[in-house]
């Protein structure tokens, strides 16, 4: 992402900060920013805290994750970090991310999470150094749009695609707003369930249907005042119906948002689940008492406005053997290319890795385009 911003001439808009993190467990909120915070983490006996820290350092030293790909994290971690540490810390986080699929999650994915977190630490290794784009991702999308237009790209906004047109096993274009449009190649960046819908009766290889997804459910609240000192709070209790609380304005100054304080409620669920299908007001009523339990300074009266966004195809479920299910950039249909979060591996999905796979997919597409006689 930094390389892309540098290429677009907007890398000076990056801000760096070391926000505070927390973990909610056994009815209490614990700082979880530095290794010292782990040593002070009371839900675990002191011996378990030491074992947990040493195990994390061992994971950090593993450079080749391939021997972990077919091993469930739920089997690999308990002997390494200790049963108490696994049940208190890692199992709740696996469940929050993947629900009832947590026993099948690949240790390679967990390894990727640990390595990314260590890479983001300061030189002392004590705190995470996180980057934020001034003006948010709008800064990047506007710069991308401007540069793409200079290169001759034509954008068709508010033009929903209804199908990808295929003739003789070759993608010939798209149907959008009821109108067929011919193209030499099609690059699909949507999730695999949407891609299958766009292809209709055209059969895809069995592998393209083997990736399971979790939906993302996010509520953003505008508050009148701060309710905690932490930026990111992970939830370690199963009865709380969300995965994390992110008080964004403990990372970026509230003055950037006209003095408003912003709190995100993050969740990963099956799109068919009850919470995912509640109305916005029903979801707020469900969440509010649990937020107050985590942050006692929170109350419904502080909420000036809230918004809910849902993505039913958000988080691929990285089960053991996932490396054999990752779709190729070049699809089984000639002229159709795929580039989406199911191809990010072993790291967790994120914009940084979207940039990486986009470069890879376009390189393959351009190689084929240059080899075409037409």
C-alpha positions as CSV (number, residue, x, y, z in Angstrom):
1,X,0.0,0.0,0.0
2,X,2.8,2.4,0.8
3,X,4.4,1.6,-2.6
4,X,1.1,2.4,-4.3
5,X,0.7,5.6,-2.4
6,X,4.3,6.6,-3.4
7,X,3.5,5.8,-7.0
8,X,0.5,8.0,-6.8
9,X,2.4,10.8,-5.1
10,X,0.3,10.8,-2.0
11,X,2.6,9.0,0.5
12,X,3.0,12.2,2.4
13,X,-0.6,11.8,3.6
14,X,0.4,8.8,5.8
15,X,0.2,9.4,9.5
16,X,1.8,7.0,12.1
17,X,0.6,6.4,15.6
18,X,1.0,3.8,18.5
19,X,-2.6,3.4,19.8
20,X,-3.6,1.5,22.9
21,X,-5.2,-1.9,22.7
22,X,-7.3,-3.9,25.2
23,X,-8.8,-7.3,25.8
24,X,-12.2,-7.9,27.6
25,X,-12.2,-11.1,29.6
26,X,-14.0,-12.4,32.7
27,X,-16.0,-9.2,33.0
28,X,-13.0,-6.8,33.1
29,X,-11.1,-4.7,30.6
30,X,-7.3,-5.3,30.4
31,X,-4.7,-3.2,28.5
32,X,-3.1,-5.4,25.9
33,X,-0.7,-3.2,24.0
34,X,2.8,-4.3,25.2
35,X,4.4,-7.6,26.3
36,X,4.3,-6.1,29.9
37,X,0.5,-6.0,29.6
38,X,0.6,-9.8,29.0
39,X,2.6,-10.2,32.2
40,X,-0.1,-8.3,34.1
41,X,-3.0,-10.2,32.5
42,X,-4.8,-11.5,35.6
43,X,-7.2,-14.0,34.0
44,X,-4.2,-16.2,33.4
45,X,-1.9,-17.6,36.1
46,X,1.6,-16.1,36.0
47,X,3.1,-19.3,34.7
48,X,0.6,-19.4,31.8
49,X,1.5,-15.8,31.0
50,X,5.2,-16.7,30.7
51,X,4.4,-19.7,28.6
52,X,2.2,-17.7,26.3
53,X,4.9,-15.1,25.7
54,X,7.6,-17.7,25.0
55,X,5.2,-19.5,22.6
56,X,4.5,-16.3,20.7
57,X,8.3,-15.8,20.3
58,X,8.6,-19.3,19.0
59,X,5.9,-18.7,16.4
60,X,7.6,-15.5,15.3
61,X,10.8,-17.5,14.5
62,X,9.0,-19.9,12.2
63,X,9.8,-18.7,8.7
64,X,8.2,-21.4,6.5
65,X,4.5,-21.9,7.3
66,X,3.9,-24.7,4.8
67,X,4.1,-27.5,7.3
68,X,1.2,-25.8,9.2
69,X,-1.2,-25.7,6.3
70,X,-3.0,-28.9,7.1
71,X,-2.9,-28.5,10.9
72,X,-5.8,-27.0,12.8
73,X,-4.9,-24.1,14.9
74,X,-7.1,-25.5,17.6
75,X,-4.9,-28.6,17.9
76,X,-1.5,-27.0,17.4
77,X,-1.8,-24.1,19.8
78,X,-3.0,-25.6,23.2
79,X,0.2,-27.7,23.7
80,X,2.3,-24.7,22.7
81,X,0.7,-21.8,24.5
82,X,-0.9,-23.8,27.3
83,X,-4.6,-24.9,27.5
84,X,-5.5,-22.0,29.8
85,X,-4.0,-19.4,27.5
86,X,-5.7,-21.0,24.5
87,X,-9.1,-21.1,26.1
88,X,-8.9,-17.6,27.5
89,X,-7.2,-15.7,24.6
90,X,-7.0,-17.5,21.3
91,X,-10.1,-19.6,21.2
92,X,-12.4,-16.6,21.7
93,X,-10.7,-14.7,18.9
94,X,-10.9,-17.7,16.6
95,X,-14.6,-18.0,17.4
96,X,-15.2,-14.3,16.9
97,X,-13.7,-14.4,13.5
98,X,-14.9,-17.8,12.2
99,X,-17.8,-18.9,14.4
100,X,-18.5,-22.6,14.6
101,X,-15.8,-23.2,11.9
102,X,-13.1,-22.3,14.4
103,X,-11.9,-26.0,15.0
104,X,-11.0,-26.3,11.3
105,X,-9.0,-23.1,10.9
106,X,-5.6,-23.6,9.5
107,X,-2.6,-22.9,11.7
108,X,-1.0,-21.3,8.6
109,X,-3.6,-18.5,8.8
110,X,-2.9,-18.0,12.5
111,X,0.9,-17.9,11.8
112,X,0.2,-15.2,9.2
113,X,-1.7,-13.1,11.8
114,X,1.2,-13.4,14.3
115,X,3.8,-12.4,11.8
116,X,1.9,-9.4,10.5
117,X,1.4,-8.1,14.1
118,X,5.1,-8.4,14.9
119,X,6.1,-6.7,11.7
120,X,4.0,-3.7,12.7
121,X,5.8,-3.2,16.0
122,X,8.2,-0.3,16.7
123,X,11.9,-0.9,16.7
124,X,11.8,-1.6,20.4
125,X,9.1,-4.3,19.8
126,X,7.0,-2.9,22.6
127,X,4.1,-1.3,20.7
128,X,2.4,-1.5,17.3
129,X,3.1,1.3,14.9
130,X,-0.1,1.7,12.7
131,X,-0.5,3.9,9.6
132,X,-3.5,5.9,8.7
133,X,-4.2,7.8,5.5
134,X,-5.2,11.5,6.1
135,X,-8.7,11.8,4.6
136,X,-9.2,8.0,4.9
137,X,-9.3,5.7,1.9
138,X,-11.1,8.4,-0.1
139,X,-7.6,10.0,-0.5
140,X,-6.4,6.8,-2.2
141,X,-9.5,6.2,-4.4
142,X,-9.5,9.7,-5.7
143,X,-5.8,9.6,-6.6
144,X,-6.4,6.2,-8.3
145,X,-9.3,7.5,-10.2
146,X,-7.4,10.6,-11.4
147,X,-4.4,8.5,-12.5
148,X,-6.5,5.9,-14.2
149,X,-8.4,8.6,-16.2
150,X,-5.1,9.9,-17.4
151,X,-4.4,6.5,-18.8
152,X,-7.7,6.4,-20.6
153,X,-9.8,4.4,-18.2
154,X,-13.6,5.0,-18.5
155,X,-15.6,4.5,-15.3
156,X,-19.3,3.4,-15.5
157,X,-20.7,4.3,-12.1
158,X,-24.1,3.2,-10.9
159,X,-24.1,0.6,-13.6
160,X,-24.9,-2.7,-11.9
161,X,-23.7,-5.8,-13.7
162,X,-26.3,-8.6,-14.1
163,X,-24.2,-11.2,-15.9
164,X,-20.8,-12.1,-17.4
165,X,-21.4,-13.1,-21.0
166,X,-19.7,-16.3,-22.2
167,X,-19.6,-17.9,-25.6
168,X,-17.8,-21.1,-26.4
169,X,-16.1,-21.1,-23.0
170,X,-14.7,-17.6,-23.5
171,X,-15.8,-14.4,-21.7
172,X,-17.0,-11.9,-24.3
173,X,-18.2,-9.1,-22.1
174,X,-20.8,-8.0,-19.6
175,X,-24.5,-7.3,-19.4
176,X,-25.1,-4.1,-17.4
177,X,-28.4,-2.2,-17.0
178,X,-29.9,-4.6,-19.5
179,X,-27.3,-3.7,-22.2
180,X,-24.7,-6.1,-23.5
181,X,-21.1,-4.6,-23.6
182,X,-18.3,-6.4,-25.4
183,X,-14.8,-6.6,-23.9
184,X,-11.6,-8.5,-24.7
185,X,-11.2,-9.6,-21.1
186,X,-13.2,-9.5,-17.9
187,X,-11.5,-9.2,-14.5
188,X,-13.9,-10.0,-11.7
189,X,-13.0,-8.6,-8.2
190,X,-16.2,-9.7,-6.5
191,X,-16.5,-12.6,-4.0
192,X,-16.9,-16.1,-5.5
193,X,-20.7,-16.4,-4.6
194,X,-21.4,-13.2,-6.6
195,X,-19.1,-14.4,-9.5
196,X,-21.1,-17.7,-9.7
197,X,-24.3,-15.6,-9.8
198,X,-23.0,-13.5,-12.6
199,X,-22.1,-16.6,-14.6
200,X,-25.5,-18.2,-14.2
201,X,-25.7,-21.5,-16.0
202,X,-22.0,-21.5,-17.0
203,X,-20.3,-24.2,-15.0
204,X,-17.2,-23.3,-13.0
205,X,-14.7,-25.8,-11.7
206,X,-15.6,-27.4,-8.4
207,X,-12.7,-25.6,-6.7
208,X,-14.4,-22.2,-7.2
209,X,-17.3,-23.4,-5.1
210,X,-15.2,-24.8,-2.2
211,X,-14.5,-21.5,-0.4
212,X,-16.8,-20.7,2.5
213,X,-17.4,-17.0,3.6
214,X,-18.4,-15.2,6.7
215,X,-20.3,-11.9,6.5
216,X,-19.1,-8.6,8.0
217,X,-21.5,-6.6,10.1
218,X,-20.3,-3.2,11.2
219,X,-22.1,-0.5,13.2
220,X,-20.5,3.0,13.4
221,X,-21.7,5.3,16.2
222,X,-21.1,9.0,16.6
223,X,-20.8,9.8,20.3
224,X,-20.8,13.0,22.2
225,X,-17.8,12.0,24.3
226,X,-15.0,9.4,24.6
227,X,-16.0,6.2,26.3
228,X,-12.6,4.5,26.7
229,X,-8.9,5.2,26.3
230,X,-8.4,2.3,24.0
231,X,-8.4,2.3,20.2
232,X,-9.0,-1.4,19.7
233,X,-10.7,-3.8,22.2
234,X,-11.0,-7.5,21.4
235,X,-13.8,-9.4,23.1
236,X,-13.0,-12.6,24.9
237,X,-16.4,-13.6,26.1
238,X,-18.7,-15.8,24.0
239,X,-22.0,-14.3,25.3
240,X,-21.1,-10.8,24.0
241,X,-22.6,-10.7,20.5
242,X,-19.8,-8.8,18.7
243,X,-16.1,-9.4,18.1
244,X,-14.5,-6.0,18.8
245,X,-15.0,-2.4,19.7
246,X,-12.9,0.2,17.9
247,X,-12.9,3.7,19.2
248,X,-11.5,5.3,16.1
249,X,-11.0,8.8,17.7
250,X,-8.6,7.4,20.2
251,X,-6.3,6.8,17.1
252,X,-7.2,9.9,15.0
253,X,-8.0,13.2,16.7
254,X,-11.8,13.9,17.1
255,X,-11.2,17.4,15.7
256,X,-10.7,15.8,12.3
257,X,-14.3,14.8,12.5
258,X,-15.7,18.1,13.8
259,X,-15.2,17.1,17.4
260,X,-17.3,13.9,17.1
261,X,-16.2,10.7,18.8
262,X,-16.5,7.6,16.6
263,X,-17.0,4.0,17.8
264,X,-17.1,1.0,15.6
265,X,-18.8,-2.3,16.6
266,X,-17.2,-5.1,14.5
267,X,-18.6,-8.5,13.9
268,X,-18.2,-11.6,11.6
269,X,-21.3,-13.7,11.1
270,X,-23.0,-16.0,8.7
271,X,-25.1,-13.9,6.4
272,X,-28.1,-16.2,7.3
273,X,-27.7,-15.5,11.0
274,X,-30.2,-13.7,13.2
275,X,-28.1,-10.7,14.0
276,X,-27.1,-10.2,10.4
277,X,-30.8,-9.9,9.5
278,X,-32.0,-7.6,12.3
279,X,-33.1,-4.0,11.4
280,X,-30.6,-1.3,12.3
281,X,-32.6,-0.2,15.4
282,X,-33.0,-3.8,16.6
283,X,-29.3,-4.4,16.2
284,X,-28.6,-1.2,18.3
285,X,-30.9,-2.4,21.0
286,X,-29.1,-5.8,21.0
287,X,-25.6,-4.3,21.2
288,X,-26.1,-1.3,23.6
289,X,-26.2,-3.2,27.0
290,X,-23.2,-5.2,26.0
291,X,-21.2,-2.2,25.0
292,X,-22.0,-0.6,28.3
293,X,-20.8,-3.8,30.0
294,X,-17.4,-3.5,28.3
295,X,-17.2,0.4,28.5
296,X,-19.1,1.5,31.7
297,X,-18.9,5.1,30.5
298,X,-21.0,4.3,27.4
299,X,-24.7,5.0,27.5
300,X,-27.4,5.1,24.8
301,X,-27.9,8.8,25.5
302,X,-24.3,9.5,24.2
303,X,-25.2,8.2,20.7
304,X,-26.1,11.0,18.4
305,X,-26.3,8.9,15.2
306,X,-25.4,5.4,14.0
307,X,-25.0,3.6,10.7
308,X,-24.9,-0.1,9.9
309,X,-23.1,-1.7,6.9
310,X,-23.3,-5.3,5.9
311,X,-21.2,-7.4,3.5
312,X,-22.5,-11.0,3.2
313,X,-19.3,-12.1,1.3
314,X,-16.5,-10.6,3.3
315,X,-14.2,-13.1,5.1
316,X,-13.0,-16.3,3.5
317,X,-12.9,-19.1,6.0
318,X,-9.3,-20.4,5.9
319,X,-9.7,-24.0,6.9
320,X,-7.0,-26.6,6.8
321,X,-5.9,-27.5,3.2
322,X,-7.1,-24.0,2.0
323,X,-4.0,-23.8,-0.2
324,X,-5.5,-26.4,-2.4
325,X,-8.8,-24.4,-2.8
326,X,-7.4,-21.0,-3.7
327,X,-8.7,-20.1,-7.2
328,X,-6.2,-19.2,-9.9
329,X,-6.1,-15.6,-11.3
330,X,-6.8,-17.2,-14.7
331,X,-10.2,-18.8,-14.4
332,X,-11.3,-22.0,-16.3
333,X,-13.1,-19.7,-18.7
334,X,-10.9,-18.1,-21.3
335,X,-10.6,-14.4,-21.0
336,X,-12.1,-14.3,-17.5
337,X,-9.8,-13.5,-14.6
338,X,-10.5,-13.5,-10.8
339,X,-8.9,-11.3,-8.2
340,X,-10.5,-11.2,-4.8
341,X,-9.9,-11.8,-1.1
342,X,-10.1,-15.6,-1.4
343,X,-6.7,-15.4,-3.0
344,X,-5.0,-13.7,0.0
345,X,-3.0,-16.3,1.8
346,X,-1.7,-17.1,4.4
347,X,-2.3,-13.5,5.7
348,X,-5.7,-12.2,6.8
349,X,-7.6,-10.2,4.2
350,X,-6.7,-6.5,4.0
351,X,-6.2,-3.7,1.5
352,X,-2.4,-4.1,1.6
353,X,-2.7,-7.6,0.2
354,X,-5.4,-6.6,-2.2
355,X,-2.8,-4.3,-3.8
356,X,-0.4,-7.3,-4.0
357,X,-2.8,-9.7,-5.7
358,X,-4.1,-7.0,-8.0
359,X,-0.6,-6.5,-9.4
360,X,-0.2,-10.3,-9.8
361,X,-3.5,-10.7,-11.6
362,X,-3.0,-7.8,-13.9
363,X,0.5,-9.0,-14.8
364,X,-1.0,-12.4,-15.9
365,X,-3.8,-10.7,-17.8
366,X,-1.4,-8.3,-19.6
367,X,0.9,-11.2,-20.6
368,X,-2.0,-13.0,-22.3
369,X,-3.2,-9.8,-23.9
370,X,0.2,-9.1,-25.4
371,X,0.2,-12.7,-26.8
372,X,-3.2,-12.2,-28.6
373,X,-3.0,-11.6,-32.3
374,X,-6.1,-9.4,-32.4
